[in-house]
Amino acid sequence: MRQLTRYHGIVVGLGRIHLAHTLASDTLPIRYLAACDPDPAARSLFQDFLHIPHIFSSSHDLLQWVLSTTNIYVDCFIAHCPSSISARQQSQWFRTVASIIINCLRHHGLQLFCVLTPSKLEGVHIPSSFQDTLQQDLWITSTTSLPFPSFGDSIDDNATAILGVTPPSAYQLAASIIKSTSRLFFIFWQLPSVTRREWHLVCVDLPSYLSLNPDCLTDGRCLFATINGRNTHDRVSLSDWDILSQSSQRYDDDPPDLNHRDFTGIQFSRSFHRVLSDPTVRDRVLAMHFLLPELPFPIPHCL
């Protein structure tokens, strides 16, 4: 069993000052191996705050690094599509990102990716071939609408998060928004196990064009998305963004196959025989965001 102090990640186009400060914290269990951003100021943040060893000016250069680098694991991949590029550049950007994801899976053990895109009002179009290509490579993907104001409180619009996991290592993906000062997007994904269910975590910064609705986490409500791979019952894959309340018929507060208390908070699982060496990191993450060990919302269960 390989002992880790950090999970390994790659980040594309998320060079923002509050992101850099947040991810630079010692309490976050993610070490970024590589990053890219066309903005020199963003690359400077990656270097000065995150101390990322490999920083590139384009996603193409990052792809070449992924192809030429050996003997590394990449646990998570996070990308943010810029709204300032042309339609032709967007198409090329999505093709390159798909290639990065596919090659990280084949050569570096990637298990989860999250691609954040601005709203259609900002001119971003997601090519259908992007998810088609990834699904042909056995990724299970979900396109999730993020229903938050993108230009202030006066205009409501939807941004998009494309989430992906790999079978059979991932059985269910659940994404939840946690209201915190650092605007983090916490993604949990679940691994199948005969004896227990285990959770992974990756932290993604909410882009600056998204504003958290202050009411989105009141009354026990939780924004989430689910993906279910095929299991012994050949259940149809699910991909929906919904708002749950504890009184909802779809939510079981005490499911018979899961001890809910064991899964309150953030837990990390063994992946490729890789496990975090410090089990208390979960509590430090929660404390940093002023959250109690018992989260203010229920982690979604299988539907």
DRENTORMI-890405 format. One record per residue (C-alpha): residue in one letter; residue number from 1; x, y, z. Coordinates in nm, 4 decimals. Each point is the difference from the previous one (the first is absolute). Layout:
residues N
R r   k        u        v        w
R a NUM        X        Y        Z
...
END
This chain:
residues 303
R r   k        u        v        w
R m   1   0.0000   0.0000   0.0000
R r   2   0.1522   0.3312  -0.1069
R q   3  -0.0322   0.2727   0.2635
R l   4  -0.0918   0.3447  -0.1318
R t   5  -0.0039   0.3446   0.1530
R r   6  -0.1904   0.1368  -0.3005
R y   7  -0.2093  -0.1255  -0.2872
R h   8   0.1416   0.1027  -0.3364
R g   9  -0.1829   0.2326  -0.2362
R i  10   0.0282   0.2052  -0.3186
R v  11  -0.1746   0.3348  -0.0392
R v  12  -0.0752   0.1963  -0.3191
R g  13  -0.0974   0.3650  -0.0170
R l  14  -0.0923   0.0673   0.3617
R g  15   0.2563   0.2670   0.0799
R r  16  -0.1879   0.2241   0.2424
R i  17   0.1335   0.1599   0.3112
R h  18  -0.2552  -0.1506   0.2407
R l  19   0.0528  -0.3430  -0.1559
R a  20   0.3749   0.0268   0.0434
R h  21  -0.0282   0.1031   0.3646
R t  22  -0.2496  -0.2783   0.0718
R l  23   0.1898  -0.2806  -0.1699
R a  24   0.3272   0.1148   0.1534
R s  25  -0.1351  -0.0875   0.3429
R d  26   0.1712  -0.2945   0.1653
R t  27  -0.3381  -0.1420   0.0998
R l  28  -0.1023  -0.0916  -0.3550
R p  29   0.1107  -0.3540  -0.0885
R i  30   0.0742   0.0698  -0.3673
R r  31   0.3387   0.0642  -0.1579
R y  32  -0.0160   0.1390  -0.3511
R l  33   0.2643  -0.1471  -0.2266
R a  34  -0.0674   0.2177  -0.3039
R a  35  -0.2096   0.2952  -0.1119
R c  36  -0.0550   0.2204  -0.3010
R d  37  -0.1474   0.3425  -0.0661
R p  38   0.0601   0.2451  -0.2879
R d  39   0.0039   0.2910   0.2450
R p  40   0.3524   0.0772   0.1319
R a  41  -0.1481   0.1348   0.3237
R a  42  -0.1850  -0.3270   0.0540
R r  43   0.3156  -0.2007  -0.0634
R s  44   0.1780   0.2164   0.2540
R l  45  -0.2673  -0.0855   0.2569
R f  46   0.0397  -0.3701  -0.0745
R q  47   0.3722   0.0328   0.0610
R d  48   0.0065   0.2382   0.2964
R f  49  -0.2949  -0.1305   0.2016
R l  50  -0.0411  -0.3624  -0.1037
R h  51   0.3642  -0.0740  -0.0830
R i  52  -0.1092  -0.2187  -0.2904
R p  53   0.3127  -0.1491  -0.1588
R h  54  -0.1247  -0.0101  -0.3605
R i  55  -0.1843   0.3072  -0.1337
R f  56  -0.0916   0.0521  -0.3644
R s  57  -0.1517   0.2772  -0.2096
R s  58  -0.2329  -0.2251  -0.2008
R s  59  -0.1985  -0.3202   0.0400
R h  60   0.1902  -0.1428  -0.2996
R d  61   0.3300   0.0365   0.1872
R l  62  -0.1593  -0.1648   0.3024
R l  63  -0.1131  -0.2903  -0.2201
R q  64   0.3567  -0.0498  -0.1228
R w  65   0.1182  -0.0117   0.3605
R v  66  -0.2648  -0.2617   0.0841
R l  67   0.1107  -0.2119  -0.2972
R s  68   0.3714   0.0244   0.0768
R t  69  -0.0088  -0.0413   0.3788
R t  70   0.0198  -0.3445   0.1569
R n  71  -0.0277  -0.1534   0.3463
R i  72  -0.2502   0.2465   0.1456
R y  73  -0.3584  -0.0332   0.1212
R v  74  -0.2654   0.2614  -0.0736
R d  75  -0.3080  -0.0412   0.2200
R c  76  -0.2088   0.2958  -0.1170
R f  77  -0.0148   0.2417  -0.2925
R i  78  -0.1694   0.3410   0.0169
R a  79  -0.0478   0.2373  -0.2939
R h  80  -0.1772   0.3305  -0.0532
R c  81  -0.0883   0.0987  -0.3561
R p  82   0.0745   0.3692  -0.0581
R s  83  -0.2833   0.2074  -0.1461
R s  84   0.2323   0.2384  -0.1821
R i  85   0.1058  -0.2375  -0.2793
R s  86  -0.1672  -0.0353  -0.3392
R a  87  -0.2346  -0.2828  -0.1010
R r  88   0.2790  -0.1647  -0.2020
R q  89   0.2397   0.0255   0.2925
R q  90  -0.2656  -0.1461   0.2303
R s  91  -0.0350  -0.3057  -0.2230
R q  92   0.3769  -0.0527   0.0033
R w  93   0.0107   0.0563   0.3763
R f  94  -0.2572  -0.2730   0.0656
R r  95   0.1835  -0.2437  -0.2330
R t  96   0.3263   0.0619   0.1821
R v  97  -0.1602  -0.0341   0.3436
R a  98  -0.1620  -0.3285  -0.1079
R s  99   0.3427  -0.1265  -0.1087
R i 100   0.1509   0.1011   0.3341
R i 101  -0.2747  -0.1837   0.1896
R i 102   0.0275  -0.3148  -0.2126
R n 103   0.3780  -0.0166   0.0283
R c 104  -0.0056   0.0712   0.3734
R l 105  -0.2336  -0.2984   0.0360
R r 106   0.2121  -0.2289  -0.2171
R h 107   0.3410   0.0941   0.1357
R h 108  -0.0486   0.1627   0.3401
R g 109  -0.3042  -0.1621   0.1641
R l 110  -0.2381   0.2973  -0.0194
R q 111  -0.3381  -0.0718   0.1630
R l 112  -0.1930   0.3258   0.0003
R f 113  -0.0184   0.3182  -0.2040
R c 114  -0.2023   0.3185   0.0250
R v 115  -0.0259   0.2479  -0.2898
R l 116  -0.1676   0.3300   0.0903
R t 117  -0.1380   0.2197  -0.2782
R p 118  -0.1568   0.3468   0.0040
R s 119  -0.3588   0.0555  -0.1028
R k 120  -0.1241   0.0118  -0.3584
R l 121  -0.0489   0.3736   0.0453
R e 122   0.3780   0.0236  -0.0013
R g 123   0.0195  -0.1872  -0.3284
R v 124   0.1306  -0.3372   0.1150
R h 125  -0.1294  -0.3039  -0.1898
R i 126   0.0868  -0.3523   0.1142
R p 127   0.0569  -0.2249  -0.3045
R s 128  -0.2010  -0.3226   0.0143
R s 129   0.3115  -0.1824  -0.1155
R f 130   0.1709   0.0848   0.3308
R q 131  -0.2100  -0.2348   0.2120
R d 132  -0.0419  -0.2489  -0.2863
R t 133   0.3778  -0.0397  -0.0206
R l 134   0.0340  -0.0483   0.3745
R q 135  -0.2895  -0.2461   0.0202
R q 136   0.1613  -0.2085  -0.2746
R d 137   0.3031  -0.0156   0.2278
R l 138  -0.2275  -0.1450   0.2739
R w 139  -0.0486   0.3202   0.1988
R i 140  -0.3363   0.0480   0.1701
R t 141  -0.0859   0.3683  -0.0404
R s 142  -0.2630   0.2397   0.1269
R t 143  -0.0782   0.3502  -0.1259
R t 144  -0.1214   0.1935   0.2982
R s 145  -0.1618   0.3427  -0.0002
R l 146   0.1141   0.2348   0.2736
R p 147  -0.3007   0.2251   0.0670
R f 148   0.1705   0.3040   0.1421
R p 149  -0.0007   0.3655  -0.1093
R s 150   0.2909   0.0573  -0.2364
R f 151  -0.0157   0.3782  -0.0301
R g 152  -0.1167   0.1003   0.3457
R d 153  -0.3333  -0.0452   0.1671
R s 154  -0.2003   0.1658  -0.2780
R i 155   0.0568  -0.2636  -0.2709
R d 156  -0.0499  -0.3714   0.0560
R d 157   0.1791  -0.2336  -0.2354
R n 158   0.1499  -0.3472  -0.0014
R a 159   0.3651  -0.0862  -0.0167
R t 160   0.0989  -0.3614  -0.0646
R a 161   0.2191  -0.2589   0.1683
R i 162   0.0915  -0.3123  -0.1953
R l 163   0.0863  -0.2726   0.2494
R g 164   0.1559  -0.3348  -0.0840
R v 165   0.0978  -0.3178   0.1806
R t 166   0.1419  -0.3319  -0.1145
R p 167  -0.1578  -0.3424   0.0499
R p 168   0.0487  -0.2269   0.1794
R s 169   0.1981   0.2167   0.2423
R a 170  -0.2904   0.2417   0.0436
R y 171  -0.3549  -0.1137   0.0641
R q 172  -0.1709   0.3225   0.0918
R l 173   0.0999   0.3622  -0.0286
R a 174  -0.1638   0.2593   0.2184
R a 175   0.0838   0.3672  -0.0240
R s 176  -0.0976   0.2439   0.2684
R i 177   0.0347   0.3718   0.0407
R i 178   0.1284   0.1025   0.3402
R k 179  -0.0571   0.3608   0.0994
R s 180   0.3375   0.1266   0.1147
R t 181   0.2048   0.3158  -0.0094
R s 182   0.2368  -0.1479  -0.2563
R r 183  -0.2787  -0.1053  -0.2395
R l 184   0.1116  -0.3578  -0.0379
R f 185  -0.1783  -0.2588  -0.2097
R f 186   0.0363  -0.3326   0.1848
R i 187  -0.0329  -0.3131  -0.2115
R f 188  -0.0426  -0.3354   0.1697
R w 189   0.0205  -0.3236  -0.1927
R q 190  -0.0736  -0.3430   0.1334
R l 191   0.1788  -0.3307  -0.0482
R p 192  -0.1751  -0.3370   0.0167
R s 193   0.0962  -0.2261   0.2850
R v 194  -0.1430  -0.3177   0.1438
R t 195   0.0625   0.1055   0.3579
R r 196  -0.0266   0.3780  -0.0098
R r 197  -0.0581   0.2975  -0.2229
R e 198   0.2878   0.2391  -0.0347
R w 199   0.0147   0.3589  -0.1206
R h 200   0.2524   0.2031  -0.1922
R l 201   0.0113   0.3766   0.0023
R v 202   0.1282   0.2705  -0.2285
R c 203  -0.0376   0.3727   0.0620
R v 204  -0.0773   0.2274  -0.2947
R d 205  -0.0178   0.3758   0.0212
R l 206  -0.3251   0.1545  -0.1198
R p 207   0.0822   0.2347  -0.2908
R s 208  -0.0377   0.3709   0.0623
R y 209  -0.3083   0.0211  -0.2223
R l 210  -0.1954  -0.2200   0.2414
R s 211  -0.1604   0.1422   0.3108
R l 212  -0.1215  -0.2333   0.2709
R n 213  -0.3679   0.0382   0.0687
R p 214  -0.0114   0.0676   0.3762
R d 215  -0.3193  -0.2055   0.0292
R c 216   0.1243  -0.3067  -0.1864
R l 217   0.1053  -0.1894   0.3123
R t 218  -0.2751   0.0994   0.2400
R d 219  -0.2707  -0.2342   0.1228
R g 220   0.2270  -0.3004  -0.0432
R r 221  -0.0016   0.0339  -0.3776
R c 222   0.2933  -0.1229  -0.2025
R l 223   0.0875   0.0544  -0.3647
R f 224   0.1425  -0.3172  -0.1453
R a 225   0.0505  -0.2098  -0.3095
R t 226   0.0213  -0.3770  -0.0232
R i 227   0.1460  -0.2483  -0.2426
R n 228  -0.0651  -0.3699   0.0464
R g 229   0.1972  -0.2527  -0.1999
R r 230  -0.1545  -0.3289  -0.1023
R n 231  -0.0283  -0.2356   0.2933
R t 232  -0.1364  -0.3509   0.0470
R h 233  -0.3527   0.1303  -0.0535
R d 234   0.1020   0.1748  -0.3233
R r 235  -0.1369   0.3231   0.1332
R v 236  -0.0261   0.2824  -0.2518
R s 237   0.2672   0.2655   0.0408
R l 238  -0.1296   0.3153   0.1631
R s 239   0.1105   0.3549  -0.0645
R d 240  -0.2086   0.2709   0.1583
R w 241   0.0429   0.3161   0.2013
R d 242  -0.2608   0.0379   0.2659
R i 243  -0.0859   0.1623   0.3304
R l 244  -0.0764  -0.2392   0.2834
R s 245  -0.1553   0.0663   0.3348
R q 246   0.0183  -0.2410   0.2891
R s 247  -0.3728  -0.0540  -0.0325
R s 248   0.0294  -0.1065  -0.3628
R q 249  -0.1206  -0.3514  -0.0779
R r 250   0.3190  -0.0503  -0.2024
R y 251   0.2215   0.0523   0.3025
R d 252   0.0406  -0.2710   0.2626
R d 253   0.1436   0.1463   0.3173
R d 254   0.0858  -0.3451   0.1352
R p 255   0.0582  -0.2344  -0.2946
R p 256   0.0142  -0.3671   0.1015
R d 257   0.3249  -0.0695  -0.1859
R l 258   0.1970   0.2962   0.1311
R n 259   0.0872   0.1282   0.3425
R h 260  -0.0544   0.3690  -0.0629
R r 261   0.2211   0.1105   0.2876
R d 262   0.3022  -0.1682  -0.1560
R f 263  -0.0361   0.2219  -0.3050
R t 264  -0.0603   0.3354   0.1599
R g 265   0.2890   0.2221  -0.0942
R i 266   0.2721  -0.0609  -0.2558
R q 267   0.1615  -0.3391  -0.0381
R f 268   0.2771  -0.1210  -0.2273
R s 269   0.0301  -0.3446  -0.1492
R r 270   0.2748  -0.2274  -0.1222
R s 271   0.0627   0.0420  -0.3690
R f 272   0.2693  -0.1850  -0.1926
R h 273   0.1251  -0.1065   0.3459
R r 274   0.0443   0.3679   0.0830
R v 275  -0.1262   0.1317   0.3320
R l 276   0.0464   0.3250   0.1878
R s 277   0.2414  -0.0546   0.2864
R d 278  -0.1750   0.2492   0.2296
R p 279  -0.3634  -0.0978   0.0706
R t 280  -0.0630   0.3247   0.1921
R v 281   0.0310   0.2097  -0.3159
R r 282  -0.3781  -0.0223  -0.0430
R d 283  -0.0623   0.1828   0.3266
R r 284   0.2569   0.2673  -0.0838
R v 285  -0.1683   0.0649  -0.3355
R l 286  -0.3346   0.0413   0.1717
R a 287   0.1449   0.2238   0.2701
R m 288   0.1638   0.2239  -0.2586
R h 289  -0.3414   0.0656  -0.1525
R f 290  -0.1652   0.0498   0.3391
R l 291  -0.1998  -0.3216  -0.0335
R l 292  -0.0682  -0.2447   0.2800
R p 293   0.0941  -0.3678  -0.0435
R e 294  -0.3666  -0.0558  -0.0736
R l 295  -0.0690   0.1907  -0.3202
R p 296  -0.2953   0.2407  -0.0136
R f 297  -0.1588  -0.2116  -0.2716
R p 298  -0.0417  -0.3749  -0.0611
R i 299   0.2318  -0.1674  -0.2469
R p 300  -0.2267  -0.1436  -0.2735
R h 301  -0.0417  -0.3753  -0.0144
R c 302  -0.0733  -0.2262  -0.2946
R l 303  -0.3434   0.0653  -0.1433
END
